[in-house]
Amino acid sequence: MFFKKIFYYLNPANLFHRDPDADVSLRMMHGVNKISLVMFVLCLVVMVVRWLAR
């Protein structure tokens, strides 16, 4: 379930999808979650690249 949600967030087709039933605060929360998840994955990639470059 956890990985299913992560793959849903990382899917480019769902990145700008808006739920018509969601209010503004819920949409903002999902937007912040998506941004933080993308930043986390980017940081992991940078850390792995730096580790492999040693």
Biopython code that builds the backbone (N, CA, C, O; Angstrom):
import numpy as np
from Bio.PDB.StructureBuilder import StructureBuilder

atoms = [
    (1, "MET", "N", (0.821, -1.189, 0.000)),
    (1, "MET", "CA", (0.000, 0.000, 0.000)),
    (1, "MET", "C", (0.866, 1.256, 0.000)),
    (1, "MET", "O", (0.561, 2.221, -0.700)),
    (2, "PHE", "N", (1.942, 1.247, 0.780)),
    (2, "PHE", "CA", (2.836, 2.399, 0.865)),
    (2, "PHE", "C", (3.486, 2.683, -0.482)),
    (2, "PHE", "O", (3.486, 3.826, -0.940)),
    (3, "PHE", "N", (4.044, 1.646, -1.127)),
    (3, "PHE", "CA", (4.712, 1.837, -2.405)),
    (3, "PHE", "C", (3.719, 2.174, -3.510)),
    (3, "PHE", "O", (4.054, 2.897, -4.448)),
    (4, "LYS", "N", (2.514, 1.658, -3.405)),
    (4, "LYS", "CA", (1.478, 1.971, -4.378)),
    (4, "LYS", "C", (1.177, 3.474, -4.366)),
    (4, "LYS", "O", (0.996, 4.079, -5.423)),
    (5, "LYS", "N", (1.124, 4.074, -3.178)),
    (5, "LYS", "CA", (0.864, 5.500, -3.049)),
    (5, "LYS", "C", (2.045, 6.316, -3.569)),
    (5, "LYS", "O", (1.851, 7.355, -4.199)),
    (6, "ILE", "N", (3.272, 5.850, -3.310)),
    (6, "ILE", "CA", (4.456, 6.554, -3.809)),
    (6, "ILE", "C", (4.480, 6.523, -5.338)),
    (6, "ILE", "O", (4.743, 7.546, -5.970)),
    (7, "PHE", "N", (4.211, 5.367, -5.936)),
    (7, "PHE", "CA", (4.192, 5.284, -7.389)),
    (7, "PHE", "C", (3.062, 6.121, -7.977)),
    (7, "PHE", "O", (3.198, 6.651, -9.080)),
    (8, "TYR", "N", (1.953, 6.246, -7.260)),
    (8, "TYR", "CA", (0.859, 7.104, -7.716)),
    (8, "TYR", "C", (1.306, 8.560, -7.724)),
    (8, "TYR", "O", (1.005, 9.296, -8.665)),
    (9, "TYR", "N", (2.032, 8.988, -6.670)),
    (9, "TYR", "CA", (2.519, 10.366, -6.603)),
    (9, "TYR", "C", (3.571, 10.654, -7.665)),
    (9, "TYR", "O", (3.610, 11.756, -8.213)),
    (10, "LEU", "N", (4.422, 9.680, -7.961)),
    (10, "LEU", "CA", (5.507, 9.886, -8.919)),
    (10, "LEU", "C", (5.073, 9.740, -10.372)),
    (10, "LEU", "O", (5.840, 10.068, -11.277)),
    (11, "ASN", "N", (3.882, 9.263, -10.607)),
    (11, "ASN", "CA", (3.382, 9.098, -11.965)),
    (11, "ASN", "C", (3.143, 10.481, -12.584)),
    (11, "ASN", "O", (2.364, 11.264, -12.039)),
    (12, "PRO", "N", (3.796, 10.797, -13.712)),
    (12, "PRO", "CA", (3.611, 12.126, -14.315)),
    (12, "PRO", "C", (2.169, 12.405, -14.734)),
    (12, "PRO", "O", (1.756, 13.564, -14.763)),
    (13, "ALA", "N", (1.402, 11.378, -15.056)),
    (13, "ALA", "CA", (0.013, 11.595, -15.440)),
    (13, "ALA", "C", (-0.824, 12.087, -14.260)),
    (13, "ALA", "O", (-1.800, 12.811, -14.457)),
    (14, "ASN", "N", (-0.458, 11.708, -13.056)),
    (14, "ASN", "CA", (-1.205, 12.117, -11.867)),
    (14, "ASN", "C", (-0.621, 13.348, -11.187)),
    (14, "ASN", "O", (-1.176, 13.836, -10.202)),
    (15, "LEU", "N", (0.486, 13.850, -11.702)),
    (15, "LEU", "CA", (1.169, 14.945, -11.034)),
    (15, "LEU", "C", (0.311, 16.208, -10.971)),
    (15, "LEU", "O", (0.304, 16.898, -9.952)),
    (16, "PHE", "N", (-0.407, 16.516, -12.044)),
    (16, "PHE", "CA", (-1.228, 17.726, -12.079)),
    (16, "PHE", "C", (-2.723, 17.408, -12.075)),
    (16, "PHE", "O", (-3.542, 18.264, -12.410)),
    (17, "HIS", "N", (-3.073, 16.191, -11.700)),
    (17, "HIS", "CA", (-4.478, 15.786, -11.626)),
    (17, "HIS", "C", (-5.138, 16.435, -10.416)),
    (17, "HIS", "O", (-4.573, 16.438, -9.322)),
    (18, "ARG", "N", (-6.323, 16.980, -10.610)),
    (18, "ARG", "CA", (-7.031, 17.625, -9.507)),
    (18, "ARG", "C", (-8.320, 16.870, -9.204)),
    (18, "ARG", "O", (-9.068, 16.481, -10.101)),
    (19, "ASP", "N", (-8.547, 16.680, -7.930)),
    (19, "ASP", "CA", (-9.772, 16.043, -7.469)),
    (19, "ASP", "C", (-10.845, 17.119, -7.327)),
    (19, "ASP", "O", (-10.671, 18.046, -6.536)),
    (20, "PRO", "N", (-11.941, 17.023, -8.066)),
    (20, "PRO", "CA", (-12.951, 18.089, -7.993)),
    (20, "PRO", "C", (-13.663, 18.160, -6.638)),
    (20, "PRO", "O", (-14.222, 19.202, -6.295)),
    (21, "ASP", "N", (-13.653, 17.078, -5.870)),
    (21, "ASP", "CA", (-14.343, 17.069, -4.579)),
    (21, "ASP", "C", (-13.481, 17.624, -3.447)),
    (21, "ASP", "O", (-14.001, 17.908, -2.368)),
    (22, "ALA", "N", (-12.183, 17.782, -3.669)),
    (22, "ALA", "CA", (-11.270, 18.198, -2.608)),
    (22, "ALA", "C", (-11.331, 19.718, -2.419)),
    (22, "ALA", "O", (-11.458, 20.478, -3.379)),
    (23, "ASP", "N", (-11.239, 20.135, -1.160)),
    (23, "ASP", "CA", (-11.194, 21.569, -0.901)),
    (23, "ASP", "C", (-9.762, 22.076, -1.068)),
    (23, "ASP", "O", (-8.845, 21.299, -1.334)),
    (24, "VAL", "N", (-9.585, 23.379, -0.910)),
    (24, "VAL", "CA", (-8.305, 24.011, -1.195)),
    (24, "VAL", "C", (-7.207, 23.496, -0.256)),
    (24, "VAL", "O", (-6.089, 23.236, -0.702)),
    (25, "SER", "N", (-7.508, 23.351, 1.011)),
    (25, "SER", "CA", (-6.470, 22.922, 1.953)),
    (25, "SER", "C", (-6.017, 21.491, 1.674)),
    (25, "SER", "O", (-4.835, 21.180, 1.827)),
    (26, "LEU", "N", (-6.924, 20.630, 1.274)),
    (26, "LEU", "CA", (-6.553, 19.259, 0.944)),
    (26, "LEU", "C", (-5.687, 19.218, -0.310)),
    (26, "LEU", "O", (-4.722, 18.457, -0.377)),
    (27, "ARG", "N", (-6.034, 20.038, -1.305)),
    (27, "ARG", "CA", (-5.213, 20.092, -2.520)),
    (27, "ARG", "C", (-3.825, 20.637, -2.226)),
    (27, "ARG", "O", (-2.838, 20.150, -2.777)),
    (28, "MET", "N", (-3.738, 21.647, -1.361)),
    (28, "MET", "CA", (-2.434, 22.187, -0.985)),
    (28, "MET", "C", (-1.600, 21.146, -0.245)),
    (28, "MET", "O", (-0.394, 21.041, -0.468)),
    (29, "MET", "N", (-2.240, 20.379, 0.632)),
    (29, "MET", "CA", (-1.534, 19.348, 1.374)),
    (29, "MET", "C", (-0.972, 18.290, 0.418)),
    (29, "MET", "O", (0.174, 17.865, 0.569)),
    (30, "HIS", "N", (-1.772, 17.868, -0.561)),
    (30, "HIS", "CA", (-1.293, 16.888, -1.526)),
    (30, "HIS", "C", (-0.173, 17.471, -2.381)),
    (30, "HIS", "O", (0.767, 16.759, -2.735)),
    (31, "GLY", "N", (-0.260, 18.738, -2.713)),
    (31, "GLY", "CA", (0.808, 19.383, -3.479)),
    (31, "GLY", "C", (2.112, 19.421, -2.711)),
    (31, "GLY", "O", (3.172, 19.147, -3.273)),
    (32, "VAL", "N", (2.046, 19.759, -1.431)),
    (32, "VAL", "CA", (3.251, 19.789, -0.600)),
    (32, "VAL", "C", (3.818, 18.382, -0.447)),
    (32, "VAL", "O", (5.036, 18.203, -0.458)),
    (33, "ASN", "N", (2.956, 17.391, -0.305)),
    (33, "ASN", "CA", (3.427, 16.006, -0.208)),
    (33, "ASN", "C", (4.154, 15.583, -1.484)),
    (33, "ASN", "O", (5.184, 14.911, -1.419)),
    (34, "LYS", "N", (3.626, 15.972, -2.631)),
    (34, "LYS", "CA", (4.270, 15.615, -3.893)),
    (34, "LYS", "C", (5.622, 16.298, -4.028)),
    (34, "LYS", "O", (6.595, 15.680, -4.460)),
    (35, "ILE", "N", (5.684, 17.567, -3.661)),
    (35, "ILE", "CA", (6.949, 18.297, -3.743)),
    (35, "ILE", "C", (7.982, 17.681, -2.814)),
    (35, "ILE", "O", (9.135, 17.499, -3.204)),
    (36, "SER", "N", (7.584, 17.358, -1.593)),
    (36, "SER", "CA", (8.536, 16.785, -0.640)),
    (36, "SER", "C", (9.002, 15.402, -1.081)),
    (36, "SER", "O", (10.164, 15.052, -0.874)),
    (37, "LEU", "N", (8.129, 14.620, -1.677)),
    (37, "LEU", "CA", (8.519, 13.293, -2.152)),
    (37, "LEU", "C", (9.503, 13.402, -3.315)),
    (37, "LEU", "O", (10.470, 12.644, -3.377)),
    (38, "VAL", "N", (9.269, 14.327, -4.224)),
    (38, "VAL", "CA", (10.180, 14.516, -5.350)),
    (38, "VAL", "C", (11.538, 15.002, -4.852)),
    (38, "VAL", "O", (12.573, 14.541, -5.333)),
    (39, "MET", "N", (11.544, 15.927, -3.897)),
    (39, "MET", "CA", (12.809, 16.420, -3.337)),
    (39, "MET", "C", (13.573, 15.294, -2.635)),
    (39, "MET", "O", (14.796, 15.212, -2.744)),
    (40, "PHE", "N", (12.858, 14.435, -1.920)),
    (40, "PHE", "CA", (13.492, 13.309, -1.240)),
    (40, "PHE", "C", (14.137, 12.360, -2.239)),
    (40, "PHE", "O", (15.269, 11.923, -2.034)),
    (41, "VAL", "N", (13.435, 12.037, -3.311)),
    (41, "VAL", "CA", (13.985, 11.129, -4.324)),
    (41, "VAL", "C", (15.187, 11.768, -5.011)),
    (41, "VAL", "O", (16.180, 11.088, -5.272)),
    (42, "LEU", "N", (15.111, 13.063, -5.305)),
    (42, "LEU", "CA", (16.253, 13.748, -5.916)),
    (42, "LEU", "C", (17.466, 13.731, -4.993)),
    (42, "LEU", "O", (18.588, 13.518, -5.454)),
    (43, "CYS", "N", (17.262, 13.950, -3.719)),
    (43, "CYS", "CA", (18.371, 13.922, -2.769)),
    (43, "CYS", "C", (18.973, 12.526, -2.665)),
    (43, "CYS", "O", (20.191, 12.381, -2.565)),
    (44, "LEU", "N", (18.135, 11.505, -2.688)),
    (44, "LEU", "CA", (18.664, 10.142, -2.683)),
    (44, "LEU", "C", (19.513, 9.863, -3.920)),
    (44, "LEU", "O", (20.561, 9.223, -3.828)),
    (45, "VAL", "N", (19.063, 10.339, -5.063)),
    (45, "VAL", "CA", (19.824, 10.139, -6.301)),
    (45, "VAL", "C", (21.163, 10.847, -6.210)),
    (45, "VAL", "O", (22.188, 10.280, -6.590)),
    (46, "VAL", "N", (21.172, 12.083, -5.710)),
    (46, "VAL", "CA", (22.426, 12.827, -5.571)),
    (46, "VAL", "C", (23.361, 12.113, -4.610)),
    (46, "VAL", "O", (24.559, 12.018, -4.877)),
    (47, "MET", "N", (22.844, 11.613, -3.507)),
    (47, "MET", "CA", (23.680, 10.908, -2.537)),
    (47, "MET", "C", (24.275, 9.637, -3.136)),
    (47, "MET", "O", (25.443, 9.334, -2.893)),
    (48, "VAL", "N", (23.507, 8.900, -3.900)),
    (48, "VAL", "CA", (24.004, 7.667, -4.517)),
    (48, "VAL", "C", (25.065, 7.995, -5.567)),
    (48, "VAL", "O", (26.086, 7.314, -5.653)),
    (49, "VAL", "N", (24.825, 9.038, -6.365)),
    (49, "VAL", "CA", (25.798, 9.420, -7.383)),
    (49, "VAL", "C", (27.113, 9.848, -6.724)),
    (49, "VAL", "O", (28.186, 9.462, -7.186)),
    (50, "ARG", "N", (27.042, 10.626, -5.670)),
    (50, "ARG", "CA", (28.257, 11.045, -4.973)),
    (50, "ARG", "C", (28.981, 9.857, -4.345)),
    (50, "ARG", "O", (30.211, 9.801, -4.337)),
    (51, "TRP", "N", (28.203, 8.907, -3.818)),
    (51, "TRP", "CA", (28.808, 7.712, -3.223)),
    (51, "TRP", "C", (29.499, 6.871, -4.280)),
    (51, "TRP", "O", (30.582, 6.340, -4.036)),
    (52, "LEU", "N", (28.888, 6.742, -5.450)),
    (52, "LEU", "CA", (29.487, 5.956, -6.513)),
    (52, "LEU", "C", (30.673, 6.656, -7.162)),
    (52, "LEU", "O", (31.529, 5.993, -7.747)),
    (53, "ALA", "N", (30.742, 7.972, -7.073)),
    (53, "ALA", "CA", (31.836, 8.726, -7.684)),
    (53, "ALA", "C", (33.120, 8.657, -6.867)),
    (53, "ALA", "O", (34.180, 9.048, -7.356)),
    (54, "ARG", "N", (33.047, 8.176, -5.657)),
    (54, "ARG", "CA", (34.251, 8.098, -4.809)),
    (54, "ARG", "C", (35.185, 7.028, -5.246)),
    (54, "ARG", "O", (36.237, 6.839, -4.636)),
]
sb = StructureBuilder()
sb.init_structure("model")
sb.init_model(0)
sb.init_chain("A")
sb.init_seg("    ")
for serial, (resi, resn, name, xyz) in enumerate(atoms, 1):
    if name == "N":
        sb.init_residue(resn, " ", resi, " ")
    sb.init_atom(name, np.array(xyz, "f"), 0.0, 1.0, " ", f" {name:<3s}", serial, name[0])
structure = sb.get_structure()
